[in-house]
């Protein structure tokens, strides 16, 4: 097993770069696929690690960012994401705006969430993150 396959989370920009290289696709195509997966397909991107959201005594440190909860799939718990990142992702999907990874600099994917979305979307698991069967 490669070291990259042991990583539990990657920033969105890293997933875009690694997956695009593996698929021999332009990064914009991969970034659009991830944006669409997040806005419409139940892919869970995070701005804050869900493991730490309960915080000490139930307090969440927001660091001054406007954060929102978002879930495109009814019945699934929302993710916590920066409002500016959500606004950008919605513009990419709904208005055809070009993805700007600099605007998504803090968002990340958790390996289990990414795998669940890939399987639900019937996409092959990328080798950079998952061991080949």
ABEGO torsion letter per residue (X at the ends): XBAAAABABBBAAAAAAAAAAAAGBBAAAAAAAAAAAAAAAGBBBBABBAAAAAEBGGBBBAGGBBBBBBBABBGBBBBBBBAAAAAAAAAAAAAGBBBBAAAAAABBBBAAAAAAAAAAAGBBBBAAABBBX
